């Protein structure tokens, strides 16, 4: 039996959540001059781009984008970044994804960045689910959601029609 699709966040909600996360990131990094926004492809990178635009609007932080790619079904050893490690060494970094499900994607992303000394390391997600199998948490989150294991959260970015739905 197919369950109905339920909208969790509409376009305006998503914009508001991302703006709030941007302010939280700024407050956490108010003493920094530069911050690395590392977005996990694909949707995490879209969020990172939007966070960068807001942070540059509301702060004097120099924000650098970093695209993080990995095989999300088998992430071990597949993490790659668009920046070389020396470009984020000893800097404040925020690892960003759209949904924190089991924590697999985020934990392997975290593991990759732990090989380099960072000044500060935080994580941000738009939707935080409560079904983690790894000890990873989101420092900044748009919304926390209790769901059943069978339900899936999907975030869709379309011009003027962003949404997060529960399927």
N, C-alpha and C positions, 0 to 999 in steps of 0.2 A: 504494500500500500504506500503510495507516494504522499508525503506530507506537504502541506502548503508552504509556500515561501513567505517568510515573515520579514519585513523590513525592520532592521535594528536601528540603523542610522540613515537618514536621508542626506541629500546633498548639503543642505545648510548645517545639519548636525556635524557632518564630517569636517566642514570648514571650521566650525567652532571648536571642535576637539583638537584639530591640528594647531589652531591658533593658541589654544590653552597649553598644549604640549610645548610649543615654541617658547611661550613665556616661562614655563617651568624650566626648560633647558637654559634659558637666559639667566634666570635666578640662580640656578645651580652653577653657572659659569661666569658670573658677573665680574670676577677678578681675572678672567682669561682674556687674551687678545685674539686668539684663534681657536676655532673648534672644527673638528672633522665630523661631518655627518655621513655616516656609512650606512647606506640603504641597501637592504637585501633585495636583489632583482626578483621580480619586477615591481610589485606594488610598494615594497619598502623603499625603493629608490624614488618612486613618485612622491611618497610622503616626505622623503629627505629633501627633494627639490622644493616642495611647498614650504617646509620648515625653513629652508635657507632663505627663501623670498621673504618670509615673515620676520625672521631674525635680522635680516639686513635692513628691514623697514623699521624695526623697533629698537635696535641696539647698534652698537659700534663694533660688534664681533665680526671678525673676518672668518667667514664660513667657507669651508672647502668640502665639496661633494666627493664621495668615494662610492663607487658601485661595487657591491659584493655579489658575486655569482657563485652558485653551487648547485649540485644535483640534490634537490630537496628530498628525493626518495631514498638516496644513498649518499648522504653528505660527507661521510668520512673521507678526508683527503682530497675533496673536490673544491674547496673554498679558494676563490681567487678574488683579488681586489684590483680596481683600476688605478690605485696609487701604489707606489713602492713603499715598503715598510719604513724606510728612512723619512718619508714624507709625513708620516703620522707619529713617529717616535717622539716621546716626551711631550705629547700634546693631549688635549682633552678630546675624547672621542665618544660619540653616541652611536650605537648600533641600532638600526631602525628596521622594523618589519610591520606588515599590516596586521597579522593575527598571530598571537601566541597560543598555539594549540597544545601539542604535547611537549613543546620546548626543544624538539630535536634540531630544527633549523637554527634557532637562536643559540643553543649551547655549542654547536659546531662553529657558528660565527664567532662567538665569544672565545672559544678555544683558539681559533686562528689568530685573533688579536692579542692573546696572552703571550705569544712568542716574542712580542715587542714591548719594551718598557713604555707605558703610557702614563701621563700625568694624572688623568682621571678617565674612568670608563663607566659609562651608563648605557642602559638599554631603553628603547621606547617602542611601543606598539599602539596601534589604533584600537584593536580589540584584544582584550586579555581573557582567555577562557580558563576555566579551573580544572583542566585535565592533564596537568603536567606529569611527565614521567621522568623528567630531569630536574635537578635543583637549580632552576634558572627563574629569574623574576624580571618583570618590567619595572624599571625605575619610574618611567613616565608612561601613562596609559590613558587612552581616550575614554574607554569604557571597560568595566569588568562584567563578565557575563557567565552565568551558570547555565550550562547546556547539558543535554544527554550526550553520551559517547557517539550515538548514531547521527546526531545533527552536525552539520558543517556550516561554518561561517565563511562567506565569500564576500570579498571587498571588490567592488567594480569601480574603476575610474573612467568616466565618460564625460566629455565637456558639458558642464552644467547639469549633469545627471549622476553624480557620484552616489554610490549606495553601499551599504553593508547589509547583507541579508542572511537569514538563518534558513537553511534548507533541511 
